[in-house]
Amino acid sequence: MTRRIFEFQCPDGHISECFIDDSEVTTECRVCDKQAKRIVSAVSCSLDALSGHFPGETMKWAKNRQDVIRKERKANGE
């Protein structure tokens, strides 16, 4: 069996992660010891603006970077 990290939520709303066999769908809540069910985790992602794979993000990053450089130069009296 394969072990993975899953999120579980108990009836009281406590959410915890557990490294468990992928066939398991319930486990004890670490906070209240009630039976917690496996839930689908929200995905967190961010675009890598420097990769060039996302032209809009790359242009946004380049513009923001130029603004930062301009402000730094102005603050340094250049």
VENHUSUL-V854837 format. One record per residue. N is the residue number from 1. NEAR is the number of other C-alpha atoms within 12 Angstrom. Layout:
N/NEAR, N/NEAR
This chain:
1/8, 2/11, 3/12, 4/16, 5/20, 6/27, 7/30, 8/31, 9/29, 10/25, 11/18, 12/17, 13/18, 14/22, 15/26, 16/27, 17/25, 18/25, 19/18, 20/20, 21/16, 22/17, 23/15, 24/22, 25/23, 26/25, 27/29, 28/25, 29/24, 30/20, 31/19, 32/17, 33/16, 34/19, 35/22, 36/28, 37/25, 38/30, 39/22, 40/14, 41/14, 42/8, 43/7, 44/6, 45/6, 46/10, 47/16, 48/16, 49/19, 50/17, 51/14, 52/15, 53/12, 54/15, 55/15, 56/16, 57/18, 58/18, 59/18, 60/18, 61/20, 62/17, 63/15, 64/15, 65/16, 66/14, 67/14, 68/14, 69/15, 70/15, 71/14, 72/13, 73/12, 74/11, 75/10, 76/9, 77/8, 78/9
